[in-house]
Amino acid sequence: MDTAATGLTFRDATDADVDVLVALIESAYRGEASRAGWTTEADILAGQRTDPEGVLDVIKSPDSRLLTVWREGRAVACCQLEHRGDHAYFGMFAVSPGQQGAGLGRLVLAEAERQARETWAVTEMHMTVISVREDLIAWYERRGYRRTGRMTPFPYGDERFGVPLRDDLRFELLVKELG
């Protein structure tokens, strides 16, 4: 998809995009650079958010795709879409910190929902969000997602997901019906 009005190009990631996408995802969530945006997890998690292997796994999986968003030759956003039977899973969502707060995330989420509905004929989108991220959960709720109260444990001890800075982290399932 190419949206000339916004100067954005949407396309599926390729193997050649891995390093750029790892850097994008890390910049949106970890370290000092992430504090330029509002999606930072720097106060609750240190370490990495993802790694090249994790990104490549999403690109290579037959039931998954990594949707990327480009502006003027630079990756400015990405998200994972995974077909899981009657629903799609939305994850690995990142918007460049300097691009946050101007509606890009809302546009990417809407496009991801459209593509999941059209590609796989799913009726729901699922995602998990760290339950202490009230501001992020509220953002998703304003876009039609509902909290389910269904929690799964944070993978403490598995540094592929980061190094927790607190001991109360869990993931909550959010769900949206895709009419």
C-alpha positions in Angstrom: 0.0 0.0 0.0 1.3 3.5 -0.9 -0.5 6.4 0.7 0.7 9.5 -1.3 -1.2 11.9 0.9 0.8 11.0 4.0 4.0 10.1 2.2 3.9 6.6 3.7 4.5 3.3 2.1 3.3 0.0 3.7 4.9 -3.3 2.8 5.8 -6.6 4.3 9.3 -6.8 5.8 12.1 -8.8 4.1 15.2 -10.4 5.4 17.1 -7.2 4.4 15.1 -5.1 6.8 15.9 -7.1 10.0 18.6 -4.8 11.4 16.7 -1.6 10.7 13.5 -3.0 12.3 15.4 -4.2 15.4 16.8 -0.7 15.8 13.3 0.8 15.3 11.7 -1.5 17.9 14.4 -0.9 20.4 14.2 2.8 20.0 10.5 2.9 20.7 10.7 0.9 23.9 14.1 0.8 25.5 16.8 3.1 26.7 17.1 6.9 26.8 16.1 7.3 23.1 12.7 5.8 23.8 11.9 8.6 26.2 11.4 10.9 23.3 8.1 9.1 22.7 5.3 8.0 25.0 5.5 4.3 24.5 8.8 3.8 26.4 9.1 0.9 28.8 12.5 2.2 30.1 11.0 2.6 33.6 9.8 -1.0 33.8 12.2 -3.0 31.6 15.9 -2.7 30.8 17.8 -4.9 28.2 16.4 -5.7 24.8 12.9 -5.7 23.5 13.7 -8.0 20.5 16.7 -9.3 18.6 17.5 -10.1 14.9 16.4 -13.8 15.4 13.0 -12.8 16.8 12.3 -10.4 14.0 13.5 -12.9 11.3 11.3 -15.6 12.9 8.2 -13.4 12.3 9.3 -12.6 8.7 9.9 -16.3 7.9 6.8 -17.8 9.6 4.1 -18.9 7.2 1.3 -17.7 9.5 2.8 -14.4 10.2 3.9 -11.2 8.6 5.8 -8.1 9.7 4.1 -5.0 8.2 6.5 -2.1 7.9 5.8 1.6 7.3 8.3 3.8 5.4 8.6 7.5 4.9 11.3 9.0 2.7 13.2 5.8 2.7 13.2 5.4 6.5 11.3 2.8 8.5 9.0 4.7 10.8 6.7 2.0 12.1 6.1 -1.8 12.1 3.8 -4.4 13.5 3.4 -8.2 13.5 0.3 -9.8 12.2 -0.2 -13.5 12.9 -3.0 -15.7 11.8 -4.3 -17.8 14.7 -7.4 -19.6 13.4 -10.4 -17.4 14.0 -8.5 -14.4 15.1 -5.3 -12.5 14.3 -2.6 -11.6 16.8 -1.1 -8.0 16.7 2.3 -7.6 18.2 5.8 -6.2 17.8 4.2 -2.7 17.3 6.7 0.1 17.1 6.5 3.7 16.0 9.7 5.8 15.9 9.8 8.0 19.0 10.1 11.2 16.9 7.0 10.2 14.9 4.8 9.4 18.0 1.8 11.6 19.0 0.8 12.6 15.4 -1.6 9.9 14.5 0.8 7.5 12.8 0.2 4.7 15.3 -3.6 5.0 14.8 -3.1 4.8 11.0 -0.9 1.7 11.3 -3.3 -0.1 13.7 -6.2 0.6 11.4 -4.3 -0.7 8.4 -3.2 -3.8 10.3 -6.8 -4.5 11.2 -8.0 -4.0 7.6 -5.3 -6.3 6.3 -6.0 -9.1 8.9 -9.7 -8.9 8.1 -9.2 -9.0 4.3 -6.3 -11.5 4.2 -7.5 -14.1 6.7 -11.2 -13.2 7.1 -10.8 -13.1 10.9 -13.4 -11.4 13.1 -11.2 -10.5 16.0 -7.7 -9.0 16.7 -5.9 -10.1 19.9 -2.9 -8.6 21.6 -1.2 -8.7 24.9 0.0 -5.6 26.7 2.0 -5.4 30.0 -0.8 -4.8 32.5 1.0 -1.9 34.3 1.0 0.1 31.0 -2.3 1.9 31.8 -1.6 4.7 29.3 -1.0 2.3 26.5 -4.0 0.2 27.4 -6.2 3.3 27.5 -4.9 4.2 24.0 -6.0 0.8 22.7 -9.4 1.1 24.5 -10.0 4.3 22.6 -9.5 2.3 19.4 -12.1 -0.3 20.3 -10.0 -2.9 22.2 -11.4 -4.3 25.4 -9.6 -5.6 28.5 -10.4 -9.2 29.1 -8.8 -9.6 32.6 -7.0 -12.7 31.2 -3.4 -12.5 32.4 -0.3 -14.5 31.5 2.9 -14.3 33.4 5.8 -12.1 32.3 8.8 -14.4 31.3 11.0 -13.4 34.2 14.5 -14.8 33.7 14.3 -14.8 29.9 16.3 -11.8 28.9 15.1 -12.0 25.3 12.0 -10.1 26.6 14.0 -7.6 28.7 15.3 -7.3 32.2 12.4 -6.4 34.5 12.9 -3.5 36.9 9.9 -4.5 39.0 8.2 -7.7 40.1 4.6 -7.2 39.2 4.7 -7.5 35.4 2.1 -9.6 33.6 0.5 -9.5 30.2 -3.2 -8.8 29.7 -5.1 -10.0 26.7 -6.9 -7.2 24.8 -9.5 -8.1 22.1 -11.3 -6.1 19.4 -14.1 -7.4 17.1 -13.3 -6.5 13.5 -16.8 -6.0 12.2 
